[in-house]
Amino acid sequence: MQYPRWVLWPSCLLLIVANVFNIGADLGGMADAMHMVSGIASYYWTPFFALLIASLLIWTSYSLIARIFKWLTVVLFAYVVTAFLARPDWAAVLHGTFLPHVHGRDPTWPCWWGSWGPPFLLTCFFGRRRRKWRRPQAREDDRGAAHGSTNLELSVARNDVFTGMLFSNLIMFFIILTTAATLHAHGARNIETAKQASEALRPLAGNGAYLLFTLGLVGTGMLGVPVLAGSCAYAIAEAASWRGASLSKKPLRAAHFYMVIVGALAVGLALDFAGWNAVKMLFWAAVVNGVLAPPLVVLVVLLTSSKKVMGARANSRGAKVLGWICAAVMGAAALALLAT
């Protein structure tokens, strides 16, 4: 172990807290969306989705999960179509995108940091998780696991992270654009539930935008919740040195690993039934992710720059400089958030 456990476990704990709040918010959003479509109360849908996701992760194969997730990503483009249906002022959109106005009022920094922090955190911290999820599909024999990843696997993982974050931030851009052109422009600035957000879109952007946004809520939750619960399990499994714990193992051979997944889903479900506001949970979980990101970026840069840890695959000088610039900028932004 490169660093003591008092560094490792608090980092894992903060990650798990943020993930569980995200799980609760996503389950609540999916349930609200299905309530609007079906008329069945959301408190029936919340445990249904929790059980469905747990069943997929525990009882199905990795290859089936990968195929389901691959097709579910298409749902995310509903947000792109919704943004065009909202008919925004494209000149103002381009101006605000490339020449943004950032002021020091209290609500500004949490919103900015909540949207900026998590992508960096996911890129730096979950990149390895995504490679581990890929490994059962990419390599069947145990020899590769014993000798580490091949150059091809690392290249594929890097491309996966880069393209994934590119498209996820593109989707985030269109979600922000949709809400800015509809809800914010018409004074709806205190959205308490996902249902309220979707219903507010209907008179402003039409039934098409309303249905697409609602579909996007369900698809996004089905994509996000398994990854959030799985990353909790991978983080604890590696911190506790549970050998062979992964989604490629049967439940009886990795019981502790799957117990973490079920526990994360159960706590997220409990937050919903406790009456916690899903939108606020999601917002503040994003802010926590953003504050958590700078120290994790520092740890990642130190670890990936160490030849003792990485050998010949340690960071180049350019990568180290870029990593430290990223850590410095994000740290300064986190201090600005706390100061305001």
C-alpha positions, -999 to +999 in steps of 0.1 A: +000+000+000+014+034-011-004+055+015-017+048+051-052+036+057-062+069+073-059+084+039-075+056+021-107+050+041-118+087+045-115+090+007-136+059+002-162+071+028-166+104+011-170+087-022-196+063-008-216+091+008-218+111-024-227+080-044-255+069-020-271+104-022-269+102-060-285+067-059-314+080-037-319+110-060-318+089-092-342+063-078-366+091-068-364+108-102-370+075-120-400+068-098-415+103-104-410+099-141-428+066-142-456+080-120-462+106-146-463+081-175-482+053-158-503+070-131-490+044-106-477+061-074-440+067-072-435+049-039-443+017-057-418+024-085-389+033-062-385-002-047-393-017-081-363+000-097-340-007-067-349-044-069-346-045-107-311-030-106-300-052-078-312-083-097-294-072-128-261-067-110-264-099-088-280-125-110-271-117-146-238-119-164-214-091-170-219-094-208-257-090-205-253-059-183-228-044-208-252-050-237-281-034-218-260-004-208-247+001-244-283+004-257-295+025-228-270+052-237-291+060-267-318+073-243-295+101-233-298+117-267-334+125-257-320+154-239-303+167-271-336+165-290-354+182-260-331+211-261-339+218-298-376+214-291-373+241-265-363+266-293-336+285-274-320+318-286-289+302-302-270+335-304-274+339-266-265+302-261-232+306-280-223+338-262-231+323-228-211+292-236-179+308-247-181+341-228-198+331-196-205+356-169-195+343-134-203+365-105-198+361-068-233+357-055-238+327-032-259+305-055-234+308-084-204+289-070-223+258-058-241+255-091-209+260-111-189+237-089-216+210-088-216+208-126-178+211-130-165+189-102-181+155-108-168+151-144-132+155-132-138+132-103-154+105-125-126+108-151-098+105-126-112+082-100-136+059-119-115+054-150-099+024-133-133+011-123-145+012-159-114-008-169-122-034-142-158-037-154-144-042-189-118-069-180-142-099-176-154-093-212-120-085-227-100-113-212-113-147-201-081-163-188-064-155-155-030-150-169-037-114-179-051-105-145-019-119-129+004-097-150-017-066-151-033-049-181-018-050-216-010-018-235-040-025-257-063-027-227-049+005-212-054+023-246-090+011-248-097+022-212-082+056-219-103+061-250-133+048-232-129+074-204-121+103-229-151+096-252-174+088-222-166+121-205-169+140-238-204+127-245-215+129-208-205+166-207-222+171-240-254+157-226-250+178-195-247+209-217-280+202-234-298+195-201-285+229-188-296+245-221-331+230-219-337+242-183-322+276-190-344+281-221-376+270-204-378+269-166-352+296-158-364+319-186-400+317-172-391+322-136-393+286-125-362+286-103-373+265-073-377+230-087-383+205-058-389+173-077-381+157-111-418+154-117-422+192-112-393+198-137-409+176-164-444+189-159-431+225-160-417+218-195-450+207-210-466+242-214-432+258-222-417+234-247-446+211-257-456+175-251-427+162-272-401+178-249-420+167-218-421+130-229-385+130-240-373+146-208-393+121-188-378+092-208-344+106-202-349+106-165-356+068-165-328+060-189-303+081-170-312+065-137-309+030-151-274+039-164-262+058-133-275+038-103-257+005-112-224+024-118-227+043-085-235+012-065-208-008-083-181+018-078-189+018-040-184-020-040-151-018-060-138+010-038-144-010-006-132-043-021-099-028-031-095-009+002-102-040+022-081-062-002-110-086-010-094-109-036-114-117-067-143-094-058-159-082-090-191-084-111-176-113-130-179-135-099-210-154-087-227-139-056-217-168-034-180-164-044-180-126-037-207-122-010-192-092+006-188-074-027-225-078-036-236-070+000-220-035-005-240-031-037-273-041-020-264-019+010-258+012-012-291+006-030-309+000+003-296+032+019-305+052-012-340+037-011-343+046+026-334+082+019-363+084-006-388+069+019-375+092+046-388+121+026-355+136+015-358+159-014-344+141-045-334+173-064-316+188-034-299+154-027-286+153-063-274+189-062-255+187-030-241+153-038-226+169-070-212+197-048-197+172-024-182+154-054-167+186-065-151+193-032-139+158-029-122+159-064-091+180-057-075+158-030-083+127-051-068+143-081-036+149-060-035+113-049-041+101-085-013+123-098+011+111-071+003+075-077+004+075-115+036+095-114+054+070-092+077+046-111+075+024-080+038+019-085+035+023-123+069+012-136+074+020-172+038+033-174+043+063-150+031+097-162+051+116-186+064+151-176+036+167-196+009+146-180+023+154-145+022+191-153-013+189-166-024+169-135-009+194-111-025+224-130-059+206-128-054+199-090-044+236-084-073+251-104-099+227-088-085+234-053-087+271-058-123+268-070-132+246-040-117+273-016-137+300-035-168+279-030-162+276+007-154+313+010-186+324-007 
